[in-house]
Amino acid sequence: AKRKGDYFVAIGRLIPYKKFDLTVEVFNKLGLPLKIIGTGIEEEKLKKMAKKNIEFLGRIEDNKAAEIISKAKALIFPQLEDFGITPLEAMACGVPVIAYKKGGATETVTPKTGVFFKEQTVKSLEKAVKEFLKKRFSPKEIRKHASKFSPSVFDKKLIKFIEDKWETFNHK
């Protein structure tokens, strides 16, 4: 198994609604190492805010990003997304998620795969990170959970659903 790194990771376009400023504030306060993958209009502002424990990696290739995510302690996911594929990608690597408890994350993150925070505030996210540090997660269990959302599983479920409906329809 890959050795875990000593850092947390956040990934995405550096734009206001993604709440990277919140993540930077919390990690400035806690002094924990954070790697940020992505570029965007808030990049300069965030770099000015950030202390030495926060590293900006910019835009990097998918395989390099996957490697960095797979070695992280956790993915920080503070934004509201309808679905949010990033938490699932992290979980597929066996990496737990610290997520805002709204939107798509509530359908994919569970107490066995991560920690939620209720408000997009420094206090709320900081509390979640501290709670996360006290817990232990099983990468194997996290990967198993993520596999429920894989395209092949989705296709099988969809086909079964259609077949069942067709069956019911034909026997009316």
Secondary structure, 3 states (H helix, E strand, C coil): CCCCCCCEEEECCCCHHHCHHHHHHHHHHHCCCEEEECCCCCHHHHHHHCCCCEEEEECCCHHHHHHHHHCCCCEEECCCCCCCHHHHHHHHCCCCEEEECCCCHHHHCCCCCEEEECCCCHHHHHHHHHHHHHCCCCHHHHHHHHHCCCHHHHHHHHHHHHHHHHHHHHCC
